[in-house]
Amino acid sequence: MNASTDANDLVLLDRLAEARRQLSTQIAQRIVGQTQVVDDLVAALLAGGHVVLVGVPGLAKTLLVQTVARALDLTFSRVQFTPDLMPSDITGTELMEEEPGTGKRAFRFAPGPVFANMVLADEINRAPPKTQAALLQAMQERNVTVAGRTYELPRPFFVLATQNPIEQEGTYPLPEAQLDRFMFELKVGYPTREEEEQIVMSTTGDSEGQVKPVLGGEELLAMQRLVRRLPAPPSLVQYAVRLARSTRPESAEATAMVKKYVSWGAGPRASQYLVLGAKARAAMDGRAMPDIDDVRAVAPSVLRHRLVVNFQAEADGIPIDALIDLPK
């Protein structure tokens, strides 16, 4: 990397940090509180990762995603997952059309809602596994195959899924291998009393906050590439790997609680996302190199959906976050 490239990267890094501040301001036009969730969501987008949002109904998860898409000037689509949703309802389908004048018939591909920069998979666990798999394949490959032809998805491409943690009737929980494709699992909690009062005041009047675009798709892609170019010190990589390995009960790094309560720990993708998430957080602050505190900050969101606990953990009421040890 030459000096001019370094200088350009530093300019882009400053632009990224400023865009993060502007983005937070625009999101606050519609979303009250949830600062940590917003920061983690922005970090995932800068790292090019997908996110699953877990929270009870009425916590503005859908509004948050719509607001972020508008502030980033990205195309947006929403898919309400239901038990009768078919894979073609997501990816698209081929339609038979007759050409005017000639009368010839030919198939034309009609793209589904997955052909957007940001796709909201609302209540993803309500659709059957076959439909879930169609979306998750698109997440991994960034393309879809219909009738033997492969179609590239737009860039950037994100899937933000929501799940309701309290209602399990009629749901198809995502298998761990599929959950692993999400970079973060973010818990959306209840607002504080003051925040809830502000929410009620702002949503029961006749005015609505206006969100202005902060970034375009091409600029966001450039920032994603910048995040990947940020150097990660060997000590940080070693810490991230040790942290991921500490969640595996058979590993020497595992704690006593992990050995007792965890059946399966996080795989290597967790180590990758810990480093990428740390880089994104550093870039959001305008720093050219992440540190271990950045890894610690993203660790719960990266690891919590990658741990499979045993019956003993459920019987003893042990929350998954309590099993994630963050050594200094």
Secondary structure as GFF3:
##gff-version 3
##sequence-region A 1 328
A	DSSP	alpha_helix	3	27	.	.	.	ID=ss1
A	DSSP	alpha_helix	35	47	.	.	.	ID=ss2
A	DSSP	beta_strand	51	54	.	.	.	ID=ss3
A	DSSP	alpha_helix	61	71	.	.	.	ID=ss4
A	DSSP	beta_strand	76	80	.	.	.	ID=ss5
A	DSSP	alpha_helix	88	91	.	.	.	ID=ss6
A	DSSP	beta_strand	92	98	.	.	.	ID=ss7
A	DSSP	beta_strand	105	111	.	.	.	ID=ss8
A	DSSP	beta_strand	118	122	.	.	.	ID=ss9
A	DSSP	three_ten_helix	124	126	.	.	.	ID=ss10
A	DSSP	alpha_helix	129	141	.	.	.	ID=ss11
A	DSSP	beta_strand	143	146	.	.	.	ID=ss12
A	DSSP	beta_strand	149	152	.	.	.	ID=ss13
A	DSSP	beta_strand	158	163	.	.	.	ID=ss14
A	DSSP	alpha_helix	176	179	.	.	.	ID=ss15
A	DSSP	beta_strand	184	187	.	.	.	ID=ss16
A	DSSP	alpha_helix	193	203	.	.	.	ID=ss17
A	DSSP	alpha_helix	217	229	.	.	.	ID=ss18
A	DSSP	alpha_helix	234	245	.	.	.	ID=ss19
A	DSSP	alpha_helix	256	261	.	.	.	ID=ss20
A	DSSP	beta_strand	262	264	.	.	.	ID=ss21
A	DSSP	alpha_helix	268	284	.	.	.	ID=ss22
A	DSSP	alpha_helix	292	303	.	.	.	ID=ss23
A	DSSP	three_ten_helix	304	306	.	.	.	ID=ss24
A	DSSP	beta_strand	308	309	.	.	.	ID=ss25
A	DSSP	alpha_helix	311	315	.	.	.	ID=ss26
A	DSSP	three_ten_helix	320	323	.	.	.	ID=ss27
###
